[in-house]
Amino acid sequence: MAARTDRSAVGRVFSRRDKAVIAAASLSMLLVQMDWFALNLMLPVISRDFGEPSTDLQWLVSGYMLALGALMIIGGRVADVHGRRTVLVVGLSGFAAVSVLCSAAQNAGWLVAGRVAQGASAALIFPVAVAVVTAYFRDGRQARAVGTVLAFSAVGTALGPFVGGVFANKSAGGRSFCSTFLCAPLPCF
């Protein structure tokens, strides 16, 4: 009987609320992926703005990914204990707040610390976004919903270098990298 229910749900359309859940999770995943890949092409611009060798700024990328990777399991467990929606909102809010702080960074050390904090916030977003969709859809639509969320993650991966390149090419000097951090939290809202 359960298989019949699942099969009949496959053809059902998503309600407005269903689409909102998918959109929130999808934009969350897009944000995390795009932010990581966009910064790679901004390193020479940031290097110029701070007067630091770009090799010293590799920690901007590495710190983000180390924090994300090291804290992802903890982020999932925190969501199990405190609720997925709550943790996702806290992660997105933290990510947005730290993005604003990164845009105001006065030196490379402050920016690296901000990127590590962004990675920690991303660790609350990345595992929880898919869990929200998986828990919300218990019928045959679950595969389509999760597929959509993961597709947005892949789009973020593909868009990241493009976005970073646009900001790097449009930079007119003088703290031009700030716009990358200020635009990053836009999908949060």
C-alpha positions as MATLAB code, in Angstrom:
seq = 'MAARTDRSAVGRVFSRRDKAVIAAASLSMLLVQMDWFALNLMLPVISRDFGEPSTDLQWLVSGYMLALGALMIIGGRVADVHGRRTVLVVGLSGFAAVSVLCSAAQNAGWLVAGRVAQGASAALIFPVAVAVVTAYFRDGRQARAVGTVLAFSAVGTALGPFVGGVFANKSAGGRSFCSTFLCAPLPCF';
ca = [
       0.000    0.000    0.000;
       2.860    2.409    0.785;
       4.391    1.889   -2.675;
       1.080    2.851   -4.262;
       0.968    6.073   -2.260;
       4.519    6.926   -3.300;
       3.794    6.205   -6.954;
       0.665    8.336   -6.994;
       2.516   11.241   -5.357;
       5.176   11.342   -8.081;
       2.880   13.116  -10.511;
       1.603   15.619   -7.948;
       2.648   19.194   -8.327;
       4.294   21.174   -5.604;
       2.139   23.576   -3.610;
       3.218   27.147   -2.957;
       4.550   26.126    0.474;
       6.399   23.146   -1.041;
       8.062   25.466   -3.555;
       9.057   27.863   -0.773;
      10.777   25.037    1.131;
      12.618   23.935   -2.015;
      13.566   27.529   -2.869;
      14.947   28.245    0.607;
      17.034   25.076    0.645;
      18.164   25.567   -2.957;
      19.283   29.158   -2.443;
      21.066   28.122    0.739;
      23.079   25.500   -1.105;
      23.751   27.868   -4.000;
      25.070   30.456   -1.549;
      27.492   28.086    0.171;
      28.914   26.710   -3.064;
      29.084   29.982   -4.955;
      30.823   31.774   -2.109;
      33.614   29.221   -1.999;
      34.321   29.253   -5.720;
      33.863   33.008   -6.298;
      36.639   33.995   -3.959;
      39.342   32.084   -5.822;
      39.348   34.590   -8.664;
      39.181   37.518   -6.278;
      42.461   36.635   -4.538;
      44.641   38.841   -6.805;
      42.287   41.807   -6.235;
      42.265   41.248   -2.466;
      46.052   40.844   -2.574;
      46.366   44.201   -4.293;
      43.896   45.903   -1.929;
      45.699   44.696    1.209;
      49.219   44.730   -0.202;
      49.664   41.060    0.751;
      51.107   38.300   -1.433;
      48.297   36.192   -2.885;
      50.006   33.069   -1.559;
      49.416   34.374    1.972;
      45.734   34.812    1.181;
      45.132   31.155    0.319;
      43.838   30.828    3.877;
      40.770   32.791    2.755;
      39.735   29.753    0.730;
      41.279   27.054    2.907;
      39.974   28.450    6.193;
      36.434   28.505    4.827;
      36.581   24.919    3.615;
      38.375   23.603    6.711;
      35.746   25.108    9.001;
      32.939   23.846    6.778;
      34.353   20.331    6.551;
      35.327   20.057   10.208;
      31.992   21.316   11.543;
      29.503   19.767    9.115;
      28.767   16.723   11.271;
      28.385   18.920   14.321;
      26.036   21.186   12.339;
      23.878   18.199   11.449;
      23.758   17.072   15.060;
      22.867   20.560   16.283;
      19.985   20.524   13.778;
      18.813   17.166   15.149;
      18.754   18.572   18.664;
      17.485   22.116   18.077;
      15.438   21.740   14.909;
      16.404   21.915   11.255;
      14.592   25.115   10.421;
      16.045   26.961   13.417;
      19.594   25.868   12.642;
      19.220   26.744    8.958;
      17.992   30.247    9.839;
      20.827   30.702   12.363;
      23.346   29.510    9.772;
      22.024   31.876    7.091;
      21.840   34.800    9.515;
      25.380   34.135   10.724;
      26.610   33.826    7.163;
      25.007   37.140    6.211;
      26.359   38.923    9.296;
      29.892   37.610    8.786;
      29.711   38.566    5.095;
      29.096   42.162    6.114;
      32.004   41.976    8.584;
      34.267   40.536    5.877;
      33.409   43.441    3.599;
      34.620   45.830    6.312;
      37.855   43.944    7.023;
      40.778   46.264    7.669;
      43.515   43.683    7.187;
      44.092   40.197    5.862;
      44.027   38.583    9.313;
      40.576   39.958   10.010;
      39.394   38.755    6.604;
      40.780   35.248    7.164;
      39.055   35.082   10.562;
      35.832   36.195    8.899;
      36.153   33.518    6.239;
      36.620   30.851    8.924;
      33.458   32.158   10.618;
      31.664   32.006    7.261;
      32.764   28.394    6.919;
      31.391   27.648   10.392;
      28.081   29.239    9.403;
      28.105   27.273    6.159;
      28.503   24.107    8.241;
      25.081   24.884    9.696;
      23.634   25.423    6.224;
      25.144   22.726    4.011;
      24.003   19.526    5.735;
      20.760   20.987    7.052;
      19.385   22.304    3.746;
      19.118   18.829    2.267;
      17.844   17.405    5.572;
      15.032   19.977    5.620;
      13.861   18.883    2.179;
      14.261   15.189    2.954;
      12.205   15.500    6.127;
       9.566   17.742    4.562;
       8.839   15.513    1.545;
       7.998   11.972    2.595;
       6.337   10.914   -0.639;
       7.421   10.324   -4.227;
       8.178   14.016   -4.699;
      11.155   13.750   -2.368;
      13.562   12.690   -5.115;
      12.568   15.639   -7.327;
      12.843   18.067   -4.424;
      16.280   16.826   -3.318;
      17.414   16.753   -6.960;
      16.414   20.396   -7.343;
      18.329   21.406   -4.213;
      21.452   19.551   -5.335;
      21.140   21.019   -8.829;
      21.244   24.502   -7.308;
      24.357   23.456   -5.422;
      25.937   22.485   -8.742;
      24.823   25.790  -10.281;
      26.527   27.593   -7.389;
      29.710   25.684   -8.143;
      29.512   26.699  -11.796;
      28.503   30.317  -11.100;
      31.170   30.924   -8.466;
      34.115   31.452  -10.830;
      31.938   33.562  -13.114;
      30.801   35.817  -10.254;
      34.336   36.088   -8.893;
      35.646   36.902  -12.354;
      33.021   39.601  -12.917;
      33.893   41.276   -9.623;
      37.621   40.936  -10.313;
      37.278   42.483  -13.791;
      34.955   45.275  -12.638;
      37.251   46.308   -9.820;
      38.409   49.869  -10.142;
      40.812   49.645   -7.222;
      40.449   50.477   -3.586;
      38.637   47.785   -1.587;
      36.789   46.493   -4.641;
      36.522   42.996   -3.178;
      33.987   44.242   -0.619;
      31.143   43.883   -3.109;
      31.749   40.124   -3.263;
      31.021   39.786    0.444;
      28.117   42.200    0.431;
      26.390   40.372   -2.427;
      26.956   36.934   -0.924;
      24.181   37.124    1.696;
      21.491   38.394   -0.709;
      19.949   34.939   -1.234;
      19.512   34.686    2.544;
      16.635   37.106    2.353;
];
